[in-house]
C-alpha cells in the first residue's frame, strides 16, 4: 500500500469512530522516519504526583452559598423585591485629589472635570429632587461629610424629605483602602462624627466607601465603629452577613455596579437611553426572579453630576416611571432605603 493509500485508510478509520486510542499509533507510521520504538514490556509506568487540593487566599467574611439553595422568606407586607434609590452626594477638592473625569486631563487645576462634577451639587441634585417628589419615591442620600459644609441647603432638603443618610467618607477626593489601619479608623470616625453632628446626634447606620475602596480590615473597623451595614460589595442579590473580628458582624447590602451611572457612563461610555433600558431590564428580570424564587434586592446607584444632566435626567424619568408602574401592577415591590 502506498503512502497515499495509507493516509486514506487512516482518515477512514477515524471517521468510522473506531477506538481513538489506536489512531495515534496509525498516524505515527506515517512519519518520515517511521514509527517510534516500542516501549519495553517491563517498563514501569511513571507515578503521578500526589493530588494537592487548591487552597486560594480568601477574605473569610462569608462562606459560599448558592442562591438556589437558600431558605425562602419575604420582605414586609409579603413583598418579593426590595427597591432602593441611592443618591450619591460627593464633594471634591479643587486642584488636587481624585475625581471622575468626563474629558481629558491636562494637569491641575482640572477645571473641566471639577466644574462638571460641581454641576451635580449646584443643579443636578435639585432636578433629581423634583423628579423623585413628582413620583413620590423614597431616597437614600450617600453623603460625603464635607457636603454639609459646602452646600448645607442640599442636605437640609434631603432631611425635609426624611431621606436616610448613609455615610460616604469625608470626600471623594480620597480612598480609604490604602490607608494604614489607624488612619482609616480616623477617616471613619471623622465621617461619623460630622454626619451625627448635623443629624440631631444620630450616627449613620450604613456606609459606602469613597470609590468602593476597602482595606482588609474595613468591615472590622466599620463594625467596631457601630455601623450595622455597608454597601461596598456587589457579590449577591440578597443581603449577606459578614463575619468580623472579635465576634462582631456587619450586614452587606447589595449595591449595583452594573446598574450604576458612573461605571456605565465613565468606564463603559454608555449612552443615557441605554442606561435607562438596562435599568428597566434589570428591574424586570429581578422582579420576575423574586416572584418564582427567593426575595431579592435592587438598588439603583445615581450621581447628580451624571444623571442630573438634562439629557440623562429625561431618560432616568423614563426608567423610574416604568419601575413605579410595574410595582403598582405586580404588588410585589417594597420601596425602601438600605
DRENDOMAR-977470 format. One line per 10 residues: number of its first residue (from 1); their letters; for each residue x, y, z of C-alpha. Coordinates in steps of 0.2 Angstrom, whole numbers. Layout:
BEGIN
NUM = A = X Y Z | ...
//
This chain:
BEGIN
1 = XXXXXXXXXX = 0 0 0 | 7 17 -5 | 8 32 7 | -7 40 -1 | -17 24 2 | -11 23 20 | -17 41 23 | -34 37 16 | -35 22 27 | -31 32 42
11 = XXXXXXXXXX = -44 45 38 | -57 32 35 | -53 24 51 | -55 40 61 | -72 44 53 | -78 27 57 | -75 31 76 | -66 15 80 | -56 16 96 | -47 33 97
21 = XXXXXXXXXX = -33 25 107 | -27 16 91 | -27 32 80 | -11 40 87 | -2 23 83 | -8 23 65 | -3 41 62 | 14 38 69 | 18 26 55 | 15 40 43
31 = XXXXXXXXXX = 31 49 50 | 45 50 38 | 57 41 50 | 44 28 53 | 36 23 69 | 44 27 86 | 52 12 95 | 41 2 106 | 42 4 125 | 50 -10 134
41 = XXXXXXXXXX = 37 -23 140 | 44 -22 158 | 45 -3 159 | 36 4 174 | 23 17 171 | 28 34 179 | 19 38 195 | 8 54 196 | 12 66 210 | 0 66 224
51 = XXXXXXXXXX = -16 76 222 | -14 93 231 | -30 102 235 | -30 120 229 | -32 132 243 | -33 150 237 | -32 165 248 | -49 171 254 | -57 185 264 | -65 174 277
61 = XXXXXXXXXX = -80 185 278 | -94 173 272 | -95 155 266 | -101 151 248 | -120 149 247 | -129 146 230 | -144 157 229 | -155 142 223 | -152 133 239 | -157 146 252
71 = XXXXXXXXXX = -172 146 263 | -187 157 256 | -193 172 266 | -202 188 261 | -200 207 264 | -213 217 274 | -230 215 268 | -226 199 258 | -216 209 245 | -203 200 234
81 = XXXXXXXXXX = -192 213 228 | -184 227 239 | -180 243 228 | -170 257 235 | -163 273 226 | -145 278 231 | -141 297 228 | -123 299 229 | -118 317 235 | -100 320 233
91 = XXXXXXXXXX = -88 334 236 | -71 336 228 | -55 346 232 | -51 359 219 | -34 356 211 | -29 340 220 | -35 323 224 | -46 310 215 | -61 313 204 | -71 305 190
101 = XXXXXXXXXX = -67 313 173 | -78 316 158 | -65 323 147 | -46 325 145 | -35 328 160 | -21 341 157 | -15 344 174 | -21 353 189 | -31 364 191 | -43 352 181
111 = XXXXXXXXXX = -57 365 179 | -66 355 165 | -69 339 176 | -70 349 193 | -84 360 186 | -93 346 178 | -94 337 195 | -99 353 204 | -114 354 192 | -121 340 202
121 = XXXXXXXXXX = -122 349 218 | -127 366 211 | -140 360 198 | -142 341 195 | -147 336 213 | -161 349 213 | -168 342 197 | -167 325 204 | -176 330 220 | -190 337 209
131 = XXXXXXXXXX = -191 321 199 | -192 310 215 | -205 321 223 | -216 320 207 | -215 301 208 | -217 300 227 | -202 288 228 | -191 287 244 | -172 291 243 | -156 287 252
141 = XXXXXXXXXX = -143 300 252 | -125 293 252 | -116 309 258 | -98 314 259 | -96 323 276 | -89 338 268 | -105 341 259 | -113 348 275 | -101 362 275 | -100 365 256
151 = XXXXXXXXXX = -119 365 252 | -129 363 268 | -145 368 259 | -144 352 249 | -143 341 265 | -157 351 273 | -168 347 258 | -165 328 260 | -168 330 278 | -185 338 275
161 = XXXXXXXXXX = -189 323 264 | -184 311 278 | -171 303 267 | -160 290 275 | -142 297 277 | -128 284 273 | -110 289 277 | -99 290 261 | -82 295 269 | -75 313 271
171 = XXXXXXXXXX = -73 317 252 | -72 308 236 | -55 316 233 | -48 301 243 | -49 282 245 | -48 273 262 | -42 256 256 | -23 261 255 | -23 269 272 | -14 262 287
181 = XXXXXXXXXX = -27 255 299 | -26 269 312 | -28 282 298 | -43 273 291 | -51 271 308 | -49 290 309 | -57 293 292 | -72 283 298 | -73 292 315 | -72 309 307
191 = XXXXXXXXXX = -86 305 294 | -97 298 308 | -95 312 320 | -98 325 306 | -114 317 300 | -120 314 318 | -117 332 322 | -129 338 308 | -142 324 310 | -148 328 328
201 = XXXXXXXXXX = -134 317 336 | -139 301 327 | -125 292 319 | -127 284 302 | -131 265 301 | -124 262 284 | -108 265 275 | -102 266 257 | -83 269 255 | -77 283 243
211 = XXXXXXXXXX = -73 274 227 | -79 257 234 | -62 256 242 | -59 244 256 | -44 238 266 | -43 220 273 | -49 227 289 | -63 239 283 | -78 228 289 | -70 226 306
221 = XXXXXXXXXX = -67 244 308 | -85 248 302 | -92 235 314 | -82 242 329 | -87 260 325 | -106 254 327 | -111 253 309 | -124 239 305 | -122 238 286 | -111 243 272
231 = XXXXXXXXXX = -114 244 253 | -96 241 246 | -98 223 239 | -109 218 224 | -107 199 226 | -125 195 228 | -144 199 226 | -148 196 244 | -140 203 260 | -125 194 267
241 = XXXXXXXXXX = -119 194 284 | -100 197 286 | -90 190 300 | -79 202 308 | -65 201 322 | -69 199 340 | -85 190 336 | -93 206 328 | -104 205 312 | -110 218 299
251 = XXXXXXXXXX = -123 216 285 | -118 218 267 | -132 225 257 | -132 223 238 | -126 238 229 | -126 238 210 | -111 241 200 | -118 236 183 | -133 247 185 | -124 262 191
261 = XXXXXXXXXX = -122 278 182 | -103 280 185 | -97 263 178 | -110 264 164 | -106 282 158 | -87 284 163 | -80 266 161 | -91 259 148 | -95 275 139 | -114 270 138
271 = XXXXXXXXXX = -127 282 132 | -142 289 143 | -155 279 133 | -145 263 135 | -143 266 154 | -162 268 156 | -165 252 146 | -153 242 156 | -161 249 172 | -178 243 166
281 = XXXXXXXXXX = -172 226 160 | -163 223 177 | -178 228 187 | -190 217 177 | -179 202 177 | -176 203 196 | -194 206 199 | -198 190 189 | -184 180 198 | -190 186 215
291 = XXXXXXXXXX = -208 180 212 | -203 162 207 | -188 161 219 | -182 170 235 | -184 188 239 | -171 200 231 | -164 217 232 | -162 230 218 | -153 246 222 | -151 260 209
301 = XXXXXXXXXX = -135 270 211 | -136 288 205 | -124 303 205 | -132 321 202 | -117 326 191 | -121 312 179 | -140 308 178 | -144 326 184 | -138 332 167 | -154 336 156
311 = XXXXXXXXXX = -152 323 143 | -149 309 156 | -162 316 168 | -176 313 154 | -170 295 152 | -170 292 171 | -188 298 172 | -192 285 159 | -184 271 169 | -192 277 186
321 = XXXXXXXXXX = -209 279 178 | -208 261 172 | -202 254 189 | -216 263 198 | -229 257 185 | -223 239 186 | -223 240 205 | -241 245 206 | -246 231 193 | -237 217 202
331 = XXXXXXXX = -240 222 220 | -223 213 224 | -211 228 226 | -206 236 243 | -199 253 240 | -187 256 254 | -170 263 259 | -154 252 263
//
